[in-house]
Amino acid sequence: HREQPVARFRQLTTQFKNGGASAEEYVQNCWLLFLTVPGKNAKVMIQNTIKSVAELLPEAGLKSGLLKALNEHRIRQQQFPALTPLQWLVDSAASPLE
């Protein structure tokens, strides 16, 4: 079951790097994906993973946009922690890109 989230993460990352998704969409889709990984803390995963991806980006604009989107996501989570995604959103995050 570990291959599916990894493959989905790779799809999301490729889509973001190729301009097929905004930084905000990328962070949100990664968040929804990380919520589906059993036994893992999605908050820790999103922070560590997005920061690592940002470090690997050669373009300063993409890097700063991604870190800004991550910070905005973190703020939303702190302000509205009780709001969790609906199950269909979590399920759609695990489905392949169309």
N, C-alpha and C positions, 0 to 999 in steps of 0.2 A: 504493500500500500504506500510505501514511501516514494516510489517512482512517480506516481500520479501528481502529487503536489510539486515535486521537483520539476517535472515536465511543464506543468502549468506556470510555475514561476519563471522558467526559461522563456515560455511564450510571452508572458507579460513583459518581461525585461526586454526582449527583442522588439516587441511592439512599441514600447516606450522609446527605446534608443532609435528606432526608425521613424519616429514622429507619428506613429499611429495612435498614441494615447498621450494625454497631458500628464504632467507630473502629479496633479491631484488625482486623476483617474488611476494612475499607476499605484499610488500609495493606497487608495481606497481598495483597489482590486487585490493588492497584496495583503491588506488587512483582512479582507474577507477570506482569502485563501488561508492565511495563518490561523484564522479562527477554526478551520476545519482540521487542523493537525492535532490529533489527540495527544494529551500529556504535555503539551508545550504552552508556554505563556505567550500569547499573541502580542502583548504590549512589548515584551522584551524582544521578541522576534522582529517586529516591525522596526523598532529603533535600530537594532544592530544590523539588520539586513539592508535597510535603506541607506544607512550611513556608509556601509561597505560598498554598496553599488555606486553611491555618489563619489567615493574615493577613486573608483575605477573609471569614471567618465572623463574623457579627454577634454570635453567642451565645458568651459567655465559656466556658461549660461545654463546648460542642462544640469550641471552640478548644483548651482545655487538655487535653481528652480525646484529641484528635487528636495533639497534640504528645507526650503521654505514650505513646500507642501507637507513634508513630514512634521515640521513644527506646527503648522496649522491643524494637522490631524491630531497631534498630541494635545493641543489646546482644546479642540472640540471634545476629545475624550475626557479631559479633566472637567470641562464645564457640564457635560451631559453624560456621565458615566452609566446612567441607568438605561440609556437608549442603546439597545443592541440591534443588530441587523435581523430582519426577518429571515426565517429559515430558507425561504426561496432565494434570497439574496446569497446566502452562504452556499446553497446548492448550485446556483448559477456561476459562482466563482470557481467551482471545481469542474465545470464543464469546459470543453475545448472551445477555442475561439472560433467564431463563425466567419 
